[in-house]
Amino acid sequence: MNFCSRNTLRKSVIAMAIATTASMSAFQAAAQSSRITVAMYGGNWGDAFKACVAEPFTKATGIAVTPEIGTSTTTLAKLQQQKNSPTIDVAWLDGGISEMAFDAGVLDNLDAAGIPNLKNVNAKGVYRNGNTTYAVSSGYYSLGLTYNTKSVKTPPTSWKDLWNPEYAGAVTVPSPSNSAGVPFVVFLAHVWGIDPSNLGPVYSKLASLDASLFYDSSGAATNAFQSGEAIIGAHFNVGAWDLIDKGVPIGFVVPKEGVWATDARLHLVKGSRNKAAAEKFINTALTPEAASCLASKLYLGPAVAGVKVPPDVARKLPWGVNGSVDSLKLFDWSMINARRAEITSAWNRQVSAKK
């Protein structure tokens, strides 16, 4: 074989090797993106996330979604454990836990180039820290007044009604162990006109509340209303309307002082091996169709602009009839998180210890 033939053969072998490597890389990339893992809540929340986001995403892309069920705090713990090699690609987290996840360094930037529907979300629903967009809202929910319509004949109009003597021993509100507990303490300062820098009077008010239960989970609140252990209290609009839809004699109102609210947020996990597919999943969640679906199934207030829902759904959204996201009391979670240990400790000493 002459030199030219050997040289030609060598070039052909190299070209074949390069082509084979490229094909293997493409196959591996395709295999990696054929399935993503999404951390989400359980129960009716998880059912809605699957129906409104995961299933349409899979239908459009062919990429399967593996749900990782858990609370926000459980998911954050998993993300911290997996920090160097994450198996979760996308995570739903509550407000407050979202900020803690950013501080823990487990969240990637949400880039408008990969998630073009970010532009459709109202400004309050896009969360930034410096140059990093670390979270986006998939809908708002509120903590309002919930009551048993058979036991409470006149619908309550104020948070102060919880202290009405006729409800003694049958009131429920969240403890600091619940995601709503710490911000609820700060919110009560607003209700009673108390300076939030000195929450002592709020703890005194709570200590005087004749409560049947300071609940640690929203499921415990739901059970208390179902069993009749509680006839009035603070509960999320999602949980309250779920009970109403099931035929439980429950009412839900937005009191005259307003409601404290937060949202369920989507996050791209830093180091995801399926980043492009994960971005497409988040983009799917930010469509009007997904937002309308979540509003209808969970009564989440849409963060996507211009979403229209039927009147019967509209009245069940977190801001109530004729309200909007501007009607909600949205806290600075950095401030709330900074006071979390202080408020929890004071609650244990000044509220629960006196029961």
Secondary structure, DSSP 8 states (H G I E B T S, - for coil): --HHHHHHHHHHHHHHHHHHHHHHHHHHHHHHTTEEEEEE--HHHHHHHIIIIIHHHHHHH--EEEEEE--HHHHHHHHHHTTTS----EEEEETTHHHHHHHTT-B----TTT-GGGGGB-GGGEEEETTEEEEEEEEEEEEEEEEETTT--S---SGGGGG-GGGTT-EEEE-TTSTTHHHHHHHHHHHHT--TT--HHHHHHHHHS-EEEEESSHHHHHHHHHHTS-SEEEEEHHHHHHHHHTT--EEEE--TT--EEEEEEEEEBTT-TTHHHHHHHHHHHTSHHHHHHHHHHH--B--BTT----HHHHTTSTT-TT--GGGSEE--HHHHHHTHHHHHHHHHHHTGGG-
